[in-house]
């Protein structure tokens, strides 16, 4: 007699792997790879990469969920997804102009978990945790321990929003805001919803990309309960990041009335070609996502090896205009501290 458990053991490895990827998002988050050697071993990388990976890990720890790992080509150190998450020895090299707080966010943080740089909108650090640690992250040195408000501190922050009638948009950021529990997010969004002058809720996240199972009934429940217009800005840099599970998650969000946008970072060795950027825009649209921004790299310490010169960035975008319709063209921008908005290049 073949039992259910023995039958599962007889399934092909690919099917068993697919079943494992359907684990609850919290489990996938908790079990993300956090050992640089394990990451290298799992992807069949030569041991020559191990010392550099360990050195970079000491500066900014590795974190890669299984669902994202499954999209990386084994044995290829140049894979564009791997380059986003693999620590390198270059991260320890000093680079002129590359600093811990490239956007000077500390100058615009009037309360724990609150950043206010632009008129009409305010950013809330809804979670200090990310599902994946991207090596180019401009907040890789951010003092999250000082920006993890208690409920009482959140109420004080919300009072700031209630008292400022010029605010029309609340932005949930992090870390990754969707790494917070649905209970916490529902509580926070309910209070934002009660502020009459707020019109929009914007969420910046990579979780629907790296763990698509995050878009579950619980999340769609609190999103569906708010009167606020809902915008989700995904962070996707390469077409290979978008698989069928990501597309399914995006469809669920669209069906719930969420406007989906994408902002990318222009990264050397990841998407610094017309072909890669065009493929990304096309794949985004297939998933129901509109390209929004293409950021040049923020000069954060540890990420200088990703830099693409402004001249080259402009040349890429000029070439992109020749192959894409206008509605699939992201805007090439830089964020400059102290400016009233993103600066077009």
C-alpha positions in Angstrom: 0.0 0.0 0.0 1.3 3.4 -0.9 0.7 6.0 1.8 0.2 9.7 1.1 3.6 10.4 2.6 5.4 7.7 0.5 3.6 9.0 -2.6 4.9 12.5 -2.0 8.4 11.0 -1.8 8.0 9.5 -5.2 7.1 12.8 -6.9 9.7 14.4 -9.1 12.1 16.8 -7.4 10.6 19.8 -9.3 7.1 19.1 -8.1 8.3 18.6 -4.5 10.2 21.9 -4.8 7.0 23.7 -6.1 5.1 22.3 -3.1 7.8 23.6 -0.7 7.5 27.1 -2.3 3.8 27.2 -1.4 4.6 27.4 2.3 3.1 30.3 4.2 4.9 33.5 3.6 5.9 33.8 7.2 7.7 30.4 7.0 9.5 31.4 3.8 10.6 34.6 5.4 11.9 32.9 8.5 13.7 30.2 6.5 15.4 32.6 4.1 19.1 31.9 3.5 21.3 33.9 5.8 24.6 32.2 5.4 26.8 33.4 2.5 28.5 29.9 2.1 25.1 28.2 1.9 24.0 30.7 -0.8 27.2 29.9 -2.8 26.8 26.1 -2.3 23.1 26.1 -3.2 23.9 27.8 -6.5 27.0 25.8 -7.3 29.4 28.8 -7.1 33.1 28.2 -7.1 34.7 28.3 -3.6 36.7 31.3 -4.8 33.6 33.4 -4.2 33.3 32.4 -0.6 35.8 34.8 1.1 34.3 37.8 -0.7 30.8 36.7 0.1 31.7 36.3 3.8 33.4 39.7 3.9 30.4 41.5 2.4 28.1 39.6 4.7 29.9 41.1 7.8 28.9 44.5 6.5 25.3 43.7 5.4 23.9 40.3 6.1 22.7 37.9 3.4 19.0 37.3 3.2 17.5 35.4 0.2 14.2 33.5 0.3 13.7 30.2 -1.5 11.2 31.5 -4.0 13.7 34.1 -5.2 16.6 31.6 -5.1 14.7 29.4 -7.5 14.8 32.0 -10.2 18.6 32.3 -10.1 20.7 30.3 -12.7 22.9 27.9 -10.8 26.6 28.1 -11.5 26.4 31.5 -13.1 28.1 34.2 -11.0 27.0 36.8 -13.6 23.3 36.0 -13.2 21.5 39.4 -12.9 19.4 38.2 -9.9 22.4 36.7 -8.1 24.3 40.0 -8.5 21.6 41.8 -6.6 21.9 39.5 -3.5 25.4 38.0 -3.4 27.9 39.9 -1.1 31.2 40.8 -2.7 34.6 41.8 -1.3 34.2 45.1 -3.2 31.7 46.2 -0.7 34.5 46.8 1.8 36.4 49.1 -0.5 36.1 52.8 0.3 34.7 55.0 -2.6 34.7 58.8 -2.6 31.2 60.2 -2.1 29.7 56.9 -1.0 28.3 57.4 2.5 26.0 55.7 5.0 23.1 58.1 4.6 23.2 59.2 1.0 19.8 60.8 1.0 20.3 62.5 4.4 17.2 61.0 5.8 18.3 61.6 9.4 17.7 65.3 8.7 14.1 64.6 7.9 13.0 62.3 10.7 11.0 64.3 13.2 9.8 61.2 15.1 10.6 57.5 15.3 9.5 55.7 12.1 8.6 59.0 10.4 10.4 60.6 7.4 9.1 63.7 5.8 11.0 65.1 2.8 8.4 66.2 0.3 5.3 68.4 0.4 2.0 66.6 0.7 3.2 63.2 1.7 4.9 61.5 4.6 6.8 58.2 4.8 6.3 55.7 7.6 8.9 53.0 8.4 6.3 50.2 8.9 8.8 47.4 9.3 12.6 47.2 9.9 12.7 43.9 8.1 13.2 43.0 4.5 12.5 39.7 2.8 15.6 40.0 0.7 18.7 42.1 1.4 19.6 43.9 -1.9 23.3 44.8 -2.0 22.6 48.2 -3.5 20.0 49.2 -0.9 20.3 52.9 0.1 19.1 52.0 3.6 21.6 49.2 4.2 23.1 51.4 7.1 19.7 52.8 8.3 19.3 52.9 12.1 16.2 50.6 12.2 16.7 50.1 16.0 15.8 53.8 16.4 12.9 53.6 14.1 10.7 50.7 15.4 8.0 52.6 17.2 5.8 51.0 19.9 2.0 51.4 19.6 2.2 54.4 21.9 4.9 56.0 19.7 2.9 55.3 16.6 0.0 57.2 18.1 2.2 60.2 18.6 3.4 60.0 15.0 -0.2 59.7 13.8 -1.0 62.8 15.8 1.6 64.6 13.7 -0.3 63.4 10.5 -3.7 64.4 12.0 -2.4 67.9 12.7 -1.0 68.6 9.2 -3.9 69.1 6.8 -1.4 69.6 3.9 -0.7 65.9 3.9 -2.6 63.9 1.3 -0.6 60.7 1.0 0.9 58.2 3.5 3.7 56.0 2.3 4.5 52.7 4.0 8.1 51.8 3.6 10.8 50.0 5.5 12.7 47.7 5.5 9.7 46.2 3.7 6.3 47.2 5.1 4.7 43.9 4.0 7.2 42.1 6.3 5.0 43.3 9.2 2.1 41.2 10.3 -1.3 41.7 8.8 -2.6 42.5 12.3 -0.1 45.4 12.7 -0.7 46.7 9.2 -4.5 46.6 9.5 -4.2 48.5 12.8 -2.0 51.2 11.2 -4.0 51.5 8.0 -7.3 51.8 9.9 -5.9 54.8 11.8 -4.6 56.4 8.6 -8.0 55.8 7.0 -9.6 57.8 9.8 -7.5 60.9 9.0 -9.9 62.9 6.7 -7.3 64.8 4.7 -5.4 61.7 3.6 -6.4 60.5 0.2 -3.9 57.9 -0.8 -2.0 54.9 0.7 1.2 54.1 -1.1 3.2 50.9 -0.3 6.8 50.4 -1.4 7.6 46.7 -1.4 9.6 43.8 -2.9 7.7 41.1 -1.0 5.2 40.3 -3.8 8.2 39.7 -6.0 10.5 37.7 -3.7 7.7 35.8 -1.8 4.5 36.1 -4.0 2.6 34.1 -1.4 2.6 37.2 0.7 -0.4 38.4 -1.3 -2.9 36.3 0.6 -6.5 36.7 1.8 -5.5 38.4 5.0 -3.5 41.1 3.2 -6.2 41.7 0.7 -8.7 42.0 3.5 -7.2 45.0 5.2 -6.4 46.6 1.8 -10.0 46.2 0.7 -11.3 47.7 3.9 -9.7 51.2 3.4 -11.4 54.1 1.7 -7.9 55.4 0.7 -6.8 55.1 -2.9 -4.2 52.3 -3.0 -0.9 52.4 -4.9 1.8 49.8 -4.6 5.2 50.5 -5.9 7.2 47.3 -6.6 11.0 47.2 -6.8 11.9 45.0 -9.8 15.2 45.4 -11.7 15.2 42.6 -14.2 12.6 40.7 -16.2 13.8 37.3 -14.8 12.4 38.4 -11.4 8.8 38.1 -12.7 7.6 34.5 -12.9 4.1 33.2 -13.1 3.6 33.3 -9.3 4.5 37.0 -9.3 2.1 37.6 -12.1 -0.7 35.8 -10.2 0.0 37.9 -7.1 -0.1 41.1 -9.1 -3.4 40.1 -10.6 -4.9 39.6 -7.1 -3.7 43.1 -6.2 -5.1 44.6 -9.3 -8.4 42.9 -8.8 -8.5 44.5 -5.3 -8.2 48.0 -6.8 -4.5 48.5 -6.3 -2.6 50.6 -8.8 0.7 48.8 -9.6 3.8 50.8 -10.4 7.5 49.8 -10.6 10.7 51.6 -9.8 14.0 50.1 -10.7 17.6 51.0 -9.9 20.0 51.1 -12.8 22.7 48.6 -11.8 25.9 47.7 -13.6 25.9 44.0 -14.5 22.2 43.7 -13.8 20.2 45.8 -16.2 22.6 48.2 -17.8 21.7 47.4 -21.4 18.9 48.5 -23.7 17.9 44.8 -24.1 17.5 44.2 -20.4 15.6 47.4 -19.7 13.3 46.8 -22.7 12.6 43.2 -21.6 11.9 44.5 -18.1 9.3 47.0 -19.2 7.6 44.5 -21.5 7.5 41.9 -18.7 6.2 44.4 -16.2 3.3 45.3 -18.5 2.5 41.6 -18.9 2.1 41.5 -15.1 -0.1 44.5 -15.1 2.6 46.9 -13.7 3.5 50.2 -15.2 7.1 51.4 -15.2 7.5 54.5 -13.1 11.0 55.4 -12.2 14.5 54.2 -13.2 16.8 55.5 -10.5 20.4 56.0 -10.9 22.3 54.5 -7.9 22.1 56.3 -4.6 25.7 56.6 -3.4 25.5 54.4 -0.4 28.7 53.0 1.1 29.3 49.4 -0.1 27.5 49.7 -3.5 29.9 51.7 -5.7 30.5 48.6 -7.9 27.0 48.9 -9.2 27.4 52.5 -10.5 26.5 53.4 -14.0 27.8 56.9 -15.2 25.2 59.5 -15.9 26.3 59.8 -19.5 25.8 56.0 -20.0 22.4 56.1 -18.2 21.2 58.9 -20.6 22.4 56.9 -23.6 20.6 53.8 -22.4 17.3 55.7 -22.0 17.7 57.4 -25.4 18.1 53.9 -27.0 15.2 52.6 -25.0 12.9 55.3 -26.4 13.6 53.9 -29.9 12.2 50.4 -29.0 9.4 51.1 -26.5 6.1 53.0 -26.6 6.0 56.0 -24.3 3.8 54.4 -21.7 6.4 51.8 -21.0 9.2 54.3 -20.5 10.4 54.8 -16.9 11.6 58.2 -16.0 15.3 58.4 -15.4 15.8 60.2 -12.1 18.2 60.9 -9.2 17.2 61.7 -5.6 19.2 64.7 -4.4 19.0 65.6 -0.7 17.2 68.9 -0.1 15.4 69.0 -3.5 11.6 69.3 -3.5 11.2 66.2 -5.7 13.2 63.6 -7.7 15.5 65.2 -10.3 15.1 64.1 -13.9 18.3 63.3 -15.8 
